[in-house]
Amino acid sequence: PPHADPVGPRTFNHVHIIVNKLDESKEFYGKLLGAKFQHTFTKNIHSVVLPGNGGWISLDDGTTQTDPEKKNKLGHFAIGIERFNPQETAAAIRKALPNLKVEGDNPKARSVFVYDPNGIRVQLMAKEDNGSQ
């Protein structure tokens, strides 16, 4: 049966993450993904944009959008990589961020994982991966 598609989602737009270290987070995502500072929404919320119109990341060190019980936590988010190769991706990360622990860099890995300065898990994978593998 056909599935409902009421708003026509097609691409990643942005993810809003709560961070403890705003400046370090901006630098981390710049080095890891080539993200550039884009905009300051408030003194506590800044955005960095991914290259090639790939969406953006909203970094919030004011916890303005966390629910009062602190149950709303982000497990991870994934970034699609052009011509993904786990070993090449891991090597590029180690070059940009030499002290960062990189997980999943074996030749058959579907993803490579790192943690940002706030402990948020970042998954890097083929942009064509639709989650059905």
MDAnalysis code that builds the backbone (N, CA, C; Angstrom):
import MDAnalysis as mda
import numpy as np

u = mda.Universe.empty(399, n_residues=133, atom_resindex=np.repeat(np.arange(133), 3), trajectory=True)
u.add_TopologyAttr("name", ["N", "CA", "C"] * 133)
u.add_TopologyAttr("resid", np.arange(1, 134))
u.add_TopologyAttr("resname", ["PRO", "PRO", "HIS", "ALA", "ASP", "PRO", "VAL", "GLY", "PRO", "ARG", "THR", "PHE", "ASN", "HIS", "VAL", "HIS", "ILE", "ILE", "VAL", "ASN", "LYS", "LEU", "ASP", "GLU", "SER", "LYS", "GLU", "PHE", "TYR", "GLY", "LYS", "LEU", "LEU", "GLY", "ALA", "LYS", "PHE", "GLN", "HIS", "THR", "PHE", "THR", "LYS", "ASN", "ILE", "HIS", "SER", "VAL", "VAL", "LEU", "PRO", "GLY", "ASN", "GLY", "GLY", "TRP", "ILE", "SER", "LEU", "ASP", "ASP", "GLY", "THR", "THR", "GLN", "THR", "ASP", "PRO", "GLU", "LYS", "LYS", "ASN", "LYS", "LEU", "GLY", "HIS", "PHE", "ALA", "ILE", "GLY", "ILE", "GLU", "ARG", "PHE", "ASN", "PRO", "GLN", "GLU", "THR", "ALA", "ALA", "ALA", "ILE", "ARG", "LYS", "ALA", "LEU", "PRO", "ASN", "LEU", "LYS", "VAL", "GLU", "GLY", "ASP", "ASN", "PRO", "LYS", "ALA", "ARG", "SER", "VAL", "PHE", "VAL", "TYR", "ASP", "PRO", "ASN", "GLY", "ILE", "ARG", "VAL", "GLN", "LEU", "MET", "ALA", "LYS", "GLU", "ASP", "ASN", "GLY", "SER", "GLN"])
u.atoms.positions = np.array([
    [0.835, -1.203, 0.000],
    [0.000, 0.000, 0.000],
    [0.869, 1.252, 0.000],
    [0.408, 2.293, -0.616],
    [1.187, 3.539, -0.623],
    [1.285, 4.119, 0.783],
    [2.396, 4.782, 1.052],
    [2.585, 5.388, 2.372],
    [2.217, 6.865, 2.324],
    [1.844, 7.372, 3.459],
    [1.482, 8.784, 3.558],
    [2.726, 9.642, 3.411],
    [2.628, 10.712, 2.680],
    [3.747, 11.631, 2.473],
    [3.194, 13.058, 2.542],
    [2.665, 13.434, 3.712],
    [1.926, 14.696, 3.792],
    [2.762, 15.949, 3.584],
    [4.044, 15.904, 3.934],
    [4.852, 17.121, 3.799],
    [6.016, 16.954, 2.829],
    [6.169, 15.792, 2.236],
    [7.198, 15.581, 1.229],
    [8.626, 15.666, 1.723],
    [9.006, 14.983, 2.815],
    [10.378, 15.076, 3.299],
    [11.358, 14.473, 2.297],
    [12.507, 15.134, 2.092],
    [13.474, 14.655, 1.117],
    [14.918, 14.671, 1.618],
    [15.284, 15.607, 2.467],
    [16.678, 15.723, 2.897],
    [16.759, 16.078, 4.376],
    [17.927, 15.890, 4.940],
    [18.220, 16.371, 6.293],
    [18.224, 17.893, 6.251],
    [17.509, 18.544, 7.149],
    [17.511, 20.001, 7.221],
    [18.463, 20.463, 8.306],
    [18.149, 20.114, 9.564],
    [19.074, 20.442, 10.652],
    [18.777, 19.579, 11.862],
    [19.723, 19.556, 12.783],
    [19.529, 18.899, 14.065],
    [19.899, 19.928, 15.132],
    [19.120, 19.970, 16.192],
    [19.352, 20.903, 17.297],
    [19.890, 20.089, 18.465],
    [21.107, 20.390, 18.883],
    [21.705, 19.625, 19.968],
    [22.080, 20.530, 21.135],
    [21.914, 19.982, 22.318],
    [22.298, 20.678, 23.544],
    [23.780, 20.402, 23.763],
    [24.571, 21.455, 23.927],
    [26.011, 21.297, 24.106],
    [26.452, 21.932, 25.417],
    [27.528, 21.395, 25.976],
    [28.118, 21.973, 27.180],
    [29.272, 22.904, 26.843],
    [29.815, 22.771, 25.648],
    [31.011, 23.504, 25.240],
    [30.767, 24.098, 23.858],
    [30.181, 25.278, 23.807],
    [29.769, 25.873, 22.547],
    [30.957, 26.141, 21.616],
    [31.978, 26.826, 22.093],
    [33.109, 27.175, 21.232],
    [33.846, 25.929, 20.748],
    [34.062, 24.974, 21.649],
    [34.730, 23.730, 21.255],
    [33.873, 22.965, 20.247],
    [32.560, 23.014, 20.399],
    [31.668, 22.318, 19.473],
    [31.744, 22.933, 18.085],
    [31.757, 24.266, 17.998],
    [31.876, 24.930, 16.700],
    [33.183, 24.538, 16.017],
    [34.277, 24.505, 16.776],
    [35.574, 24.118, 16.214],
    [35.566, 22.646, 15.792],
    [35.009, 21.771, 16.645],
    [34.943, 20.334, 16.357],
    [34.208, 20.071, 15.050],
    [33.009, 20.624, 14.877],
    [32.231, 20.370, 13.670],
    [32.874, 21.024, 12.451],
    [33.604, 22.098, 12.656],
    [34.367, 22.687, 11.558],
    [35.452, 21.746, 11.076],
    [36.196, 21.165, 12.013],
    [37.279, 20.254, 11.633],
    [36.766, 18.911, 11.148],
    [35.726, 18.372, 11.793],
    [35.208, 17.058, 11.426],
    [34.481, 17.086, 10.088],
    [33.614, 18.067, 9.875],
    [32.714, 18.069, 8.718],
    [32.922, 19.236, 7.762],
    [33.830, 20.153, 8.086],
    [33.981, 21.336, 7.251],
    [32.840, 22.321, 7.435],
    [32.117, 22.197, 8.560],
    [30.984, 23.089, 8.829],
    [31.487, 24.489, 9.145],
    [30.772, 25.480, 8.673],
    [31.143, 26.882, 8.883],
    [30.098, 27.563, 9.763],
    [30.571, 28.468, 10.636],
    [29.640, 29.253, 11.440],
    [28.690, 29.984, 10.500],
    [27.412, 29.942, 10.814],
    [26.409, 30.535, 9.944],
    [25.673, 31.688, 10.610],
    [25.217, 31.494, 11.858],
    [24.277, 32.459, 12.424],
    [24.213, 32.307, 13.935],
    [24.019, 33.408, 14.629],
    [23.728, 33.385, 16.048],
    [22.249, 33.715, 16.208],
    [21.467, 32.744, 16.662],
    [20.036, 32.977, 16.878],
    [19.831, 33.768, 18.166],
    [20.503, 33.330, 19.223],
    [20.536, 34.034, 20.499],
    [21.960, 33.887, 21.007],
    [22.277, 34.478, 22.161],
    [23.639, 34.329, 22.676],
    [23.979, 32.882, 22.980],
    [22.961, 32.035, 23.161],
    [23.173, 30.631, 23.503],
    [22.985, 29.668, 22.336],
    [22.446, 30.126, 21.220],
    [22.175, 29.223, 20.105],
    [22.875, 29.737, 18.850],
    [23.806, 28.925, 18.349],
    [24.542, 29.255, 17.140],
    [24.332, 28.124, 16.141],
    [24.423, 28.435, 14.861],
    [24.298, 27.376, 13.871],
    [25.575, 27.281, 13.046],
    [25.880, 26.055, 12.641],
    [26.966, 25.804, 11.701],
    [26.363, 25.057, 10.521],
    [26.786, 25.416, 9.315],
    [26.201, 24.842, 8.108],
    [27.185, 23.860, 7.478],
    [26.642, 22.744, 6.995],
    [27.460, 21.743, 6.321],
    [27.756, 22.198, 4.892],
    [28.878, 21.766, 4.323],
    [29.211, 22.145, 2.947],
    [28.189, 21.603, 1.950],
    [28.043, 22.270, 0.826],
    [27.214, 21.758, -0.263],
    [25.738, 21.722, 0.023],
    [25.218, 22.653, 0.782],
    [23.790, 22.691, 1.112],
    [23.319, 21.394, 1.761],
    [24.166, 20.818, 2.632],
    [23.853, 19.551, 3.262],
    [23.080, 19.660, 4.548],
    [22.554, 20.817, 4.875],
    [21.845, 21.007, 6.132],
    [22.732, 21.733, 7.128],
    [22.255, 21.828, 8.358],
    [23.004, 22.569, 9.370],
    [22.754, 21.985, 10.746],
    [23.599, 22.398, 11.681],
    [23.518, 21.939, 13.062],
    [23.324, 23.161, 13.944],
    [22.296, 23.131, 14.762],
    [22.029, 24.186, 15.722],
    [22.624, 23.763, 17.067],
    [23.558, 24.555, 17.588],
    [24.250, 24.248, 18.838],
    [23.678, 25.145, 19.939],
    [23.149, 24.532, 20.991],
    [22.434, 25.259, 22.052],
    [23.114, 25.005, 23.393],
    [23.788, 26.017, 23.935],
    [24.397, 25.831, 25.255],
    [23.570, 26.457, 26.363],
    [22.351, 26.853, 26.010],
    [21.466, 27.434, 27.013],
    [20.367, 26.486, 27.448],
    [20.372, 25.273, 26.919],
    [19.356, 24.256, 27.183],
    [17.934, 24.818, 27.081],
    [17.718, 25.706, 26.136],
    [16.411, 26.356, 26.007],
    [15.337, 25.430, 25.486],
    [15.725, 24.333, 24.833],
    [14.718, 23.464, 24.230],
    [14.722, 22.069, 24.847],
    [15.264, 21.933, 26.045],
    [15.252, 20.649, 26.733],
    [14.018, 20.582, 27.620],
    [13.379, 19.441, 27.630],
    [12.184, 19.323, 28.460],
    [12.574, 19.404, 29.938],
    [11.668, 19.849, 30.798],
    [11.993, 20.068, 32.210],
    [12.516, 18.836, 32.939],
    [12.062, 17.640, 32.543],
    [12.515, 16.420, 33.205],
    [13.827, 15.902, 32.627],
    [14.380, 16.590, 31.616],
    [15.637, 16.204, 30.965],
    [15.572, 14.797, 30.363],
    [14.381, 14.400, 29.908],
    [14.239, 13.090, 29.266],
    [14.568, 13.151, 27.781],
    [14.480, 14.333, 27.208],
    [14.680, 14.505, 25.773],
    [16.172, 14.577, 25.472],
    [16.772, 13.436, 25.152],
    [18.197, 13.380, 24.883],
    [18.410, 12.870, 23.464],
    [19.496, 13.270, 22.865],
    [19.841, 12.846, 21.521],
    [20.788, 11.662, 21.612],
    [20.415, 10.526, 21.026],
    [21.290, 9.359, 21.030],
    [22.444, 9.534, 20.069],
    [22.149, 9.903, 18.829],
    [23.167, 10.195, 17.827],
    [22.480, 10.861, 16.645],
    [23.280, 11.399, 15.753],
    [22.767, 11.802, 14.452],
    [23.770, 11.377, 13.396],
    [23.279, 11.185, 12.180],
    [24.117, 10.653, 11.105],
    [24.274, 11.685, 9.995],
    [25.471, 11.716, 9.441],
    [25.802, 12.582, 8.316],
    [26.154, 11.678, 7.135],
    [25.521, 11.902, 5.991],
    [25.818, 11.143, 4.779],
    [27.081, 11.664, 4.123],
    [27.987, 10.751, 3.778],
    [29.283, 11.095, 3.209],
    [29.312, 10.729, 1.721],
    [29.833, 11.623, 0.902],
    [30.042, 11.357, -0.526],
    [31.153, 10.327, -0.676],
    [30.954, 9.291, -1.483],
    [31.953, 8.245, -1.742],
    [32.516, 7.672, -0.437],
    [31.637, 7.252, 0.464],
    [32.029, 6.756, 1.784],
    [32.902, 5.509, 1.680],
    [34.031, 5.542, 2.352],
    [34.907, 4.390, 2.556],
    [35.313, 4.465, 4.017],
    [35.010, 3.450, 4.826],
    [35.241, 3.568, 6.269],
    [36.695, 3.864, 6.640],
    [37.640, 3.237, 5.963],
    [39.039, 3.462, 6.313],
    [39.505, 4.856, 5.895],
    [39.090, 5.303, 4.721],
    [39.465, 6.646, 4.273],
    [38.810, 7.720, 5.140],
    [37.553, 7.488, 5.501],
    [36.848, 8.440, 6.364],
    [37.535, 8.532, 7.720],
    [37.873, 7.372, 8.311],
    [38.556, 7.362, 9.609],
    [39.913, 8.053, 9.516],
    [40.647, 7.810, 8.438],
    [41.959, 8.444, 8.271],
    [41.831, 9.963, 8.162],
    [40.825, 10.429, 7.443],
    [40.611, 11.872, 7.309],
    [40.253, 12.505, 8.647],
    [39.442, 11.795, 9.445],
    [39.081, 12.306, 10.771],
    [40.319, 12.375, 11.658],
    [41.126, 11.320, 11.641],
    [42.336, 11.302, 12.478],
    [43.314, 12.408, 12.083],
    [43.341, 12.747, 10.813],
    [44.212, 13.838, 10.358],
    [43.697, 15.186, 10.876],
    [42.391, 15.386, 10.784],
    [41.791, 16.662, 11.212],
    [41.738, 16.794, 12.730],
    [41.494, 15.676, 13.415],
    [41.315, 15.666, 14.869],
    [42.128, 14.508, 15.441],
    [43.456, 14.672, 15.534],
    [44.336, 13.550, 15.869],
    [44.090, 12.897, 17.225],
    [43.514, 13.572, 18.171],
    [43.297, 12.995, 19.496],
    [41.930, 12.342, 19.655],
    [41.140, 12.326, 18.596],
    [39.772, 11.820, 18.667],
    [39.736, 10.309, 18.470],
    [38.979, 9.610, 19.315],
    [38.774, 8.176, 19.151],
    [37.773, 7.954, 18.011],
    [38.148, 7.094, 17.076],
    [37.308, 6.787, 15.921],
    [36.923, 5.316, 15.995],
    [35.629, 5.008, 15.839],
    [35.133, 3.632, 15.906],
    [34.580, 3.207, 14.551],
    [34.780, 1.941, 14.196],
    [34.141, 1.380, 13.006],
    [34.916, 1.571, 11.727],
    [36.245, 1.578, 11.801],
    [37.015, 1.837, 10.589],
    [37.530, 0.570, 9.919],
    [36.826, -0.561, 10.111],
    [37.233, -1.770, 9.398],
    [36.661, -1.719, 7.977],
    [37.265, -2.461, 7.033],
    [36.885, -2.331, 5.617],
    [35.416, -2.598, 5.305],
    [34.733, -3.412, 6.114],
    [33.329, -3.736, 5.827],
    [32.355, -2.934, 6.685],
    [32.842, -1.965, 7.418],
    [31.970, -1.184, 8.305],
    [30.971, -0.378, 7.483],
    [29.765, -0.296, 8.000],
    [28.716, 0.502, 7.380],
    [28.830, 1.969, 7.796],
    [29.425, 2.190, 8.984],
    [29.505, 3.533, 9.549],
    [30.816, 3.710, 10.303],
    [31.192, 4.969, 10.470],
    [32.280, 5.357, 11.360],
    [31.639, 6.252, 12.414],
    [32.041, 6.069, 13.677],
    [31.463, 6.845, 14.770],
    [32.541, 7.624, 15.513],
    [32.181, 8.833, 15.946],
    [33.011, 9.645, 16.839],
    [32.083, 10.305, 17.852],
    [32.670, 10.874, 18.892],
    [31.903, 11.627, 19.885],
    [32.375, 13.065, 19.876],
    [31.421, 13.994, 19.886],
    [31.796, 15.410, 19.916],
    [32.205, 15.803, 21.333],
    [32.632, 17.074, 21.556],
    [33.098, 17.482, 22.885],
    [32.059, 17.360, 23.989],
    [30.780, 17.189, 23.619],
    [29.699, 17.089, 24.600],
    [29.264, 15.657, 24.839],
    [29.942, 14.700, 24.203],
    [29.585, 13.301, 24.342],
    [28.492, 12.853, 23.395],
    [28.143, 13.665, 22.404],
    [27.116, 13.304, 21.431],
    [27.752, 12.448, 20.341],
    [27.143, 11.296, 20.075],
    [27.669, 10.371, 19.078],
    [27.301, 10.853, 17.679],
    [28.318, 10.942, 16.809],
    [28.137, 11.370, 15.428],
    [28.457, 10.178, 14.530],
    [27.501, 9.806, 13.695],
    [27.661, 8.691, 12.775],
    [27.931, 9.236, 11.379],
    [28.961, 8.700, 10.718],
    [29.296, 9.088, 9.358],
    [29.101, 7.852, 8.478],
    [28.329, 7.991, 7.393],
    [27.980, 6.840, 6.573],
    [27.730, 7.274, 5.143],
    [27.533, 6.321, 4.244],
    [27.273, 6.638, 2.846],
    [25.981, 7.450, 2.728],
    [26.018, 8.489, 1.917],
    [24.825, 9.324, 1.773],
    [23.670, 8.550, 1.161],
    [23.990, 7.470, 0.443],
    [22.942, 6.648, -0.187],
    [22.298, 5.668, 0.799],
    [22.882, 5.483, 1.954],
    [22.369, 4.515, 2.924],
    [21.008, 4.988, 3.423],
    [19.987, 4.177, 3.171],
    [18.633, 4.583, 3.570],
    [18.125, 3.853, 4.808],
    [19.039, 3.159, 5.505],
    [18.649, 2.490, 6.739],
    [18.044, 1.120, 6.554],
    [17.985, 0.631, 5.317],
    [17.336, -0.653, 5.087],
    [18.301, -1.824, 5.016],
    [19.583, -1.565, 5.189],
    [20.585, -2.640, 5.085],
    [20.663, -3.460, 6.338],
])
